[in-house]
Amino acid sequence: MATMTMSRFRSGDRPARHAVDGARRINVGGSERAISVLTGGGMALYGLRRGNLSGLLLAGIGAALTYRGFTGHCDVYQALGMSSVGHKKQTAIPSGQGVKIEESVTILKSPEELFSFWRRLENLPRVMRNLVSVHELDGNRSHWVAWGLAGDVEWDAEIINERPNELIAWRSVDGSEVATAGSVHFQPAPGDRGTEVKVVLSYNPPAGQVGAGIAWLAGRDPHTQIREDLRTFKRLMETGTVPTTEGQSRGTCHL
């Protein structure tokens, strides 16, 4: 009787174990795992050093990211039926994924002046404090370096649509680590009150939506960063001076 009971237990236990093994299968690609470990470790250390409730929450998320990287398993991916194993990096941002930002500001300058400044992409680090550098390459391509929570992030982008004094639209090129696309619009403001500048940006940060959440916990909400960058752009174009950022945290938005 005891033998039969043990036999039933083992035969019933085996499928359950296989189910667990299958449920924990690797569904996170190699480069994404490495990024998760680096980002998660950095967030955990930063959170612990803060020593407050939000810091502990940040440390917990960092630990979860690190675990995700080491195990190669993501419960969210599993729930959505997704996997990044064996997938090539792509610049298209799937519907419902990534971060979308739309911000605007009115500047007392003509569309021609504002377009001319923005179109010279190497000017952008002057008004976007998260950018380290932008170098224009051949044609419509450029190389971007931005400050990230786990270190500098680099990618190439190309201008895909341009209407002088009205619109500049871009996207990251195939094979880029950061998937990003966006546009900046220059439209005369009503009542001859300058120009309305609107930025529309979509991007997938290296750590995905979780990375965007971590940036928010650290006080670096990408919406706020773009809004502040546009205010800096406004002040520079209207007064010729740039407000100092000394002592302030740097943002994580990738444009």
N, C-alpha and C positions, 0 to 999 in steps of 0.2 A: 504494500500500500504506500509506504514511504517512497519506494522507488518510482511508482507511478506518479506520485505527486511531484517529485523532483523533476521527472521527465516532462510533465506538462508545463511546469514552471519554466524550464529551459526552452522548450519549443515555443512557448508564448513570449518569452523574453527576447528571443533573437530578432523577430521582426521589429519589435519596439526599438531595439538598439540600432538596427539598420535605418529606421525612420529618423532617429536622432542624428545619425551620421549624415544622412541625406539632407536633413534640415540645416546642418551646420556646414554645408559644402562651401568651398571657396567661390565667392562671386565678386571679389574686388581685384582688379588688375594690379600688376606689379608696381608700376609707377605711382598709381593712386595709393597703394599700400605704403610706399615709402613716404609720400607726402603726408599721409595720415599720421604716421609715426612721428615725423619731424614737427608737424603742426601741433599734434596732440601733446607731445612732450613739452614744447614751448609754452603752450597754453596752461598745462598743469603747473609748471614752474612759476609762471607769471601769476596764476591764481593763488597759489600757496603764499607767494611773497606779499600779496595784497593783504592777506590775513583778515578779511571780512567775509560777510555772507556771500556777496556776489563773487568774491574771489574763490570761495570754496565751490560755488556752482560752476565757475569757469574751470577750476581744477578737475571737477568731476567730468565735465564734457571733454576736457583734454585727455583724461584717463580713458574715456570711452573711445575717443579717436585713436589713441595709441593701441588699445586692445583690437580695434577694427583693423589697424594696419598689420599687427603681428599675426592675427588669426586669418586675415584675408576674407572674413565673413561680415556682411552687413545685413542686419535684420530688416532695414528699410528696403534695401534692394530686393531681398527675398519676398517681402510683402507685395512689392510692385512687379515681381517677376522679371527683375532686371539683373544684368551682370555686365561688368566691365572687363572681364577676363578675355583676353585675346582680341579686344576691340581696339581699333586704331583711334588715335586722338582725332577729334573732328571739331570744326569751327561752328557748325550749326548747333543752336541751342534748342533741344527738344521742348515742345510745349509743356508748360507747367514746371519746368526746371530752371535753375539759375535765378538771378536777381534782376529785376527790371526797375529802372530809375527814370523819372521824368521831372526835371526842374527847370525853372525859367527865371529870368531877371530882366528888368528894363534898364538900359544904359543910355545915357545922354550923349551918344555918338552915332554917326551914320552907319548903315549896314556895310558900306564900303570899307570903312576904317576897321570895324570889328572883324569882318571876314578876312581882311588882309592879315591881321595879327594872328588869327586862329589858323589860317591856311599855312602859315609858316610854322609847322608843327614843333619845331625846336623851341618855340616860345612857350609852349604849354607848361613845362615844369616851373615857369615863373608864377603861374597862377594855380597850379594843382600841386599841393604840397606832398601828395603821395608819390608823385613821379620823380624818379631820379634823373632820367634823361630820355630824350627822343632824338633819334638820328634819322634824317631822311636818306633813303637809299635811291636806287634807280627807279625811274617812272613814278608810280603812285605808291610805292612801298616805303615803309619806315620801320625802324627797330625801336622798341619801347622797353624801358626798364623801370619797374615800380617797386616801391618798398612793400614787402608783405610781412605778415606776422612771423613767418619762419625764415625770413631772409628775402633777398631780392628776387623778383619774378621777371622773366624776360619773354617777349614774344614779338613776332613780326605782324604788321597790319598793312592793309591796302585800302586806298580810297576807291569805292565802287560807284559813287555818284557825286557829281559836283556841279552846282549851278552858281556861277560867280555872284557874290554878294547876297546869296539866298540860302544855300545848303551845302554841307559837306557830310557825306555818309561813308562809313568804313566798316570793315570786319577784319578779324584776325585771319591769317592765311592758314591753309591746310598744314597740319602737323604742329600747330602752336599748342603750348601747354595750357594757355588760357583761351577759352572760347568767348569771344566778345564781338558785339556788333552794336552800332549806334549811329547817331546823326546829330548835327547841330544846325539849328535853323535861325536865320536872321530875317526878321520881319519888322517893317516900320511900325512904330507904336502909334496909336491913335492920337490925334491932336498935335502932331509934329513934336512928340515928346521923346525923341530918340528911337532906339531899336529894342525890340523884344528878342532876347536870345534864349532859345529853348534847347536843352540837351535831352535826348532820349537815348538811354543806354541799357543794354542787356548783356549780362556776362555770367559765366560760371567760374567762381573763384577756384583755385586749386583744390580746396577741401570741400567744394560743392556747397549746398545750402547750409550744411553744418558749419562750414567756415564763415559764412555770412552771419550766422547766429553768434558765433564766437566773437566776431568783430563788433557786433552790437553790444555784447556783454562787456567788452573791453572799452566801451565808450567811443567806438569808431563806426557808427552807423553809416553805411555808404550814401544813403539819401542826404544825411546831414553834411557829409564831406563834400558832395557835389554842390549842395546849396552854398556852403562856405566858399568853395572854389569859385563859383559864379560871382559871389560878392567881392572876392579878391579881384577877379577879372574886371568887374564894374569899377572898383576903386582905381585900379591901375589905369584903365582907359580914360577915366574922367579926371583924375588928379595927377597921374604920372608917378604915383608912389604905391608901394605894396605894403600892406600891414605886416608887421613882424609875426612870425610863428615860433619864435624862440621860447622854449619851455612848454610848448604844446605837443600833444601826441600827434603822430603822423597817421594818415588814413590808410585804408586798404582797398580802395576802389580802383579797378583796372579799366582804364579808358583807352 
